[in-house]
Amino acid sequence: MGVRERIADELKATVHGGDLKLERYAGPPGDPGLFGIAPDSPAWRVHGHPAGMLTGGFAALMLQSLHPLAMAGVDQHSDFRTDPVGRLTRTARFITTTTFGSQQAAREVIDVVRRIHTHVHGTAPDGRLYRADDPQLLTWVHTAEVYSFLTGYQVYAPRGSRLTQAECDTYYAQVAPVAEALGAERVPRTAREVTRYLAGMRPELHVTPAALEAMRFLRGFGRNRRERLVAGLLMNASLGLLPSWARAELGIQRPVLVRAGWDRPLATVVGRGLEWARGPSPIQAAARARLAPGRHQPDLSHPS
């Protein structure tokens, strides 16, 4: 097995659990997906970009951790400490399925998450009660996530592929129904609304011991030395995606010259290497074939 194949297999194992489950994306023929998002739309472009999604994913976890109630739920209920790769796989599968999958596959993963949320509740260290199915918490988690994904894409996608202002608004509008299907309310649907929402949330956000522990855990993410090296480079790059106030709240002191002159170039190289190893996305190929009946359907007996 060559270098390219080894990197591709490791990427697939880390992000997708080793099985892409292409049947979620390949049929039935003509199925428009849950929200009828077209190929090459902003949501497809953002969610199909490895470097943007990986750096954006790390940034999203750090930004989300600043909400004490959201972080309490993760700290008390998540298995991220014992099975971090499993959590990454489940998150990636949810995003890819709701973006590229069939209507039935998307509804199934949404229903699974909704059922899990009903069991996630408790008392935060500050004495406040929380529930994972709280519409306000769901809106926070979603908005912090998609803001980070889009920021990662805008930084690491080739200049000619980056979204225009109108396309950024389209992206937020396309992904909002996923949050609403989970139970979120008053979800921002434009870049201006997201900016206003984040500014309005700032008084509720502050770092907690659990958030700092999660930060330390993220810095050591990876099952082996090579994974930890790549994850460390992407983690450093993700710091530059955070709003300046979030970095200050988390106590991150990484000079702008280091972020721009070291972290970003390294992450760009890593991202291009991952794209080279992966090649054309089998998930997107399966989804495109489903959306265009008559095109050659992928062989699902040996997913790759």
C-alpha positions in Angstrom: 0.0 0.0 0.0 1.4 3.4 -1.0 1.7 6.6 1.1 -1.5 8.1 -0.5 -3.6 5.0 0.3 -2.3 4.8 3.9 -3.1 8.5 4.6 -6.5 8.1 3.0 -7.3 5.0 5.1 -6.2 6.7 8.3 -8.2 9.7 7.5 -11.3 7.6 6.8 -10.7 5.6 10.0 -10.3 8.7 12.1 -13.2 10.8 10.7 -15.6 8.2 9.5 -14.8 5.2 11.6 -13.4 3.2 8.6 -16.8 2.8 6.8 -18.2 5.7 4.8 -21.6 4.0 4.7 -22.2 5.2 1.2 -25.7 3.7 1.1 -26.8 6.8 3.1 -25.8 8.9 0.1 -26.4 6.8 -3.0 -30.1 6.2 -3.0 -32.9 6.3 -3.8 -32.3 7.8 -7.2 -33.7 11.3 -7.5 -34.0 11.8 -3.7 -33.3 15.5 -3.1 -32.0 15.1 0.4 -33.6 16.5 3.5 -33.6 20.2 2.4 -33.0 19.9 -1.3 -29.5 21.4 -1.1 -28.0 21.3 -4.6 -24.4 20.1 -5.4 -21.9 22.9 -5.5 -24.1 25.0 -3.2 -22.4 26.8 -0.3 -23.3 24.0 2.2 -21.8 21.4 -0.1 -18.6 23.4 -0.6 -18.1 24.3 3.1 -18.9 20.8 4.5 -16.8 19.1 1.8 -13.6 20.9 2.5 -11.2 18.9 4.8 -8.9 21.6 6.1 -11.8 24.1 6.7 -13.9 21.5 8.5 -11.1 20.1 10.7 -9.8 23.5 11.8 -13.3 24.8 12.0 -14.3 21.8 14.1 -11.6 22.4 16.6 -12.5 26.1 16.8 -16.2 25.2 17.2 -15.5 23.0 20.2 -13.5 25.7 21.9 -16.1 28.4 21.1 -19.0 26.1 22.3 -17.1 25.4 25.5 -17.4 29.0 26.6 -21.1 28.5 27.4 -21.1 27.1 30.9 -24.3 25.1 30.5 -23.3 23.6 27.2 -19.9 22.7 28.6 -21.4 21.2 31.7 -23.5 18.8 29.5 -20.3 17.8 27.6 -18.3 17.4 30.8 -20.9 15.3 32.6 -22.3 13.2 29.8 -19.9 13.0 26.8 -17.5 10.2 26.3 -14.9 12.5 24.6 -12.2 11.5 27.2 -12.5 7.8 26.7 -13.5 7.7 23.0 -12.5 11.0 21.3 -12.3 9.4 17.9 -15.8 7.9 18.3 -17.2 11.3 19.1 -15.5 12.8 16.1 -16.9 10.1 13.9 -20.4 10.5 15.1 -20.3 14.3 14.6 -18.8 14.0 11.1 -21.4 11.4 10.1 -24.2 13.7 11.3 -22.9 16.6 9.3 -22.2 14.6 6.1 -25.5 12.7 6.3 -27.6 15.9 6.8 -25.7 17.7 4.0 -25.2 15.0 1.4 -27.5 12.1 2.5 -31.0 11.0 1.4 -34.1 12.3 3.2 -34.5 9.1 5.1 -30.9 8.9 6.2 -30.9 12.5 7.3 -34.1 12.1 9.3 -32.7 9.0 11.0 -29.6 10.7 12.3 -31.6 13.7 13.4 -34.0 11.4 15.3 -31.0 9.6 16.9 -29.6 12.9 18.2 -32.9 14.1 19.4 -33.3 10.9 21.5 -29.9 11.2 22.9 -30.6 14.8 23.9 -33.6 13.8 26.0 -31.2 11.9 28.4 -28.6 14.7 28.7 -29.6 16.9 31.6 -28.2 17.9 35.0 -26.9 20.6 37.2 -24.0 22.8 36.2 -21.3 23.7 38.7 -22.9 27.1 39.1 -26.1 25.5 40.3 -28.1 26.1 37.1 -30.1 23.3 35.6 -29.5 22.4 31.9 -31.0 20.2 29.3 -29.4 19.3 25.9 -32.7 19.7 24.2 -33.1 23.3 25.5 -33.9 25.3 22.3 -31.5 28.2 23.3 -28.6 25.8 24.0 -29.2 24.1 20.6 -29.1 27.5 18.9 -25.8 28.3 20.6 -24.2 25.0 19.7 -25.4 25.2 16.1 -24.4 28.8 15.6 -20.9 28.4 17.1 -20.4 25.4 14.9 -21.4 26.7 11.6 -19.7 30.1 12.2 -16.5 28.1 12.8 -17.0 25.9 9.7 -17.6 28.8 7.5 -14.6 30.8 8.9 -12.4 27.7 8.4 -13.5 27.4 4.8 -13.0 31.1 4.0 -9.4 30.9 5.3 -8.3 27.6 3.9 -10.3 27.2 0.6 -8.5 28.5 -2.5 -9.1 32.2 -3.1 -11.2 31.6 -6.2 -13.5 29.2 -4.3 -14.3 31.3 -1.3 -17.9 32.4 -0.7 -19.2 35.8 -1.5 -21.2 37.7 1.1 -24.4 36.6 -0.6 -23.2 33.0 -0.6 -22.3 33.2 3.1 -25.9 34.2 3.8 -27.1 31.3 1.7 -24.9 29.0 3.7 -26.4 30.0 7.0 -29.9 29.8 5.5 -29.2 26.3 4.2 -27.9 24.9 7.5 -30.4 26.5 9.8 -33.2 23.9 9.2 -30.9 21.2 10.5 -30.7 23.0 13.9 -34.5 23.7 13.8 -35.1 20.0 13.2 -33.2 19.3 16.4 -35.3 21.7 18.3 -33.4 25.0 18.0 -35.4 28.3 17.8 -34.6 31.7 16.3 -31.6 30.4 14.4 -29.6 33.1 12.7 -29.9 32.8 8.9 -27.5 35.5 7.6 -23.9 36.5 8.4 -25.2 39.8 9.9 -27.6 37.8 12.1 -24.8 35.5 13.2 -22.6 38.5 14.1 -25.4 40.1 16.1 -26.2 36.8 17.8 -22.6 36.1 18.9 -22.3 39.7 20.2 -25.5 39.3 22.2 -24.3 36.0 23.7 -21.0 37.4 25.0 -22.4 38.3 28.5 -23.4 34.6 29.0 -20.0 33.2 27.9 -17.0 32.6 30.2 -14.3 30.0 30.7 -14.8 27.3 33.3 -12.4 24.6 34.6 -14.2 22.1 32.4 -13.6 24.2 29.3 -9.9 24.5 30.1 -9.7 20.8 30.6 -11.3 20.2 27.2 -8.7 22.6 25.7 -5.9 20.6 27.2 -7.5 17.4 25.9 -7.9 18.7 22.4 -4.2 19.6 22.3 -3.4 15.9 22.8 -5.9 14.5 20.4 -4.8 11.5 18.3 -4.3 7.8 18.6 -0.7 7.7 17.6 2.2 10.1 17.1 1.4 10.9 13.5 -2.2 11.7 14.3 -1.2 13.8 17.3 1.2 15.8 15.1 -1.4 16.5 12.4 -4.1 17.3 15.0 -1.7 19.6 16.8 -1.0 21.6 13.7 -4.7 21.9 12.9 -5.4 22.8 16.5 -2.9 25.6 16.4 -4.4 26.8 13.2 -7.9 26.7 14.6 -6.9 29.3 17.3 -6.8 31.9 14.5 -10.4 31.2 13.6 -11.7 32.2 17.0 -13.0 35.7 17.6 -10.4 37.7 19.5 -12.7 37.9 22.6 -12.9 34.1 22.7 -9.2 33.7 22.6 -8.8 36.2 25.4 -11.5 34.4 27.5 -9.7 31.1 27.0 -6.4 32.7 27.9 -4.8 32.0 24.5 -1.7 34.0 23.9 -0.5 33.2 20.5 0.9 36.2 18.6 -0.8 37.2 15.4 2.6 36.8 13.5 2.8 33.2 14.6 -0.8 32.5 13.7 -0.5 34.1 10.2 3.1 33.3 9.4 3.4 29.8 10.9 0.1 28.2 11.8 -1.9 29.1 8.7 0.8 28.0 6.1 1.4 24.7 7.9 -2.4 24.0 8.1 -2.7 24.9 4.4 0.0 22.3 3.5 -1.6 19.7 5.8 -5.0 20.4 4.2 -3.8 20.0 0.7 -2.0 16.8 1.7 -5.3 15.4 3.1 -7.2 16.4 -0.1 -4.5 14.8 -2.3 -4.7 11.6 -0.3 -8.5 11.4 -0.2 -8.9 12.4 -3.9 -12.5 13.0 -5.1 -14.9 12.6 -2.3 -16.7 9.2 -2.5 -19.5 10.6 -0.4 -20.1 13.5 -2.7 -19.8 11.2 -5.8 -22.5 9.0 -4.4 -24.8 11.9 -3.6 -24.3 13.4 -7.0 -25.2 10.1 -8.6 -28.4 9.9 -6.5 -29.4 13.5 -7.5 -28.9 12.8 -11.2 -30.8 9.6 -12.0 -29.2 7.7 -14.9 -25.7 8.4 -13.8 -23.5 5.5 -12.9 -24.3 4.4 -9.3 -21.3 3.6 -7.1 -20.5 0.1 -6.1 -21.5 -0.1 -2.4 -20.1 -3.6 -1.8 -16.6 -2.3 -1.2 -16.9 1.2 0.2 -13.7 3.3 0.1 
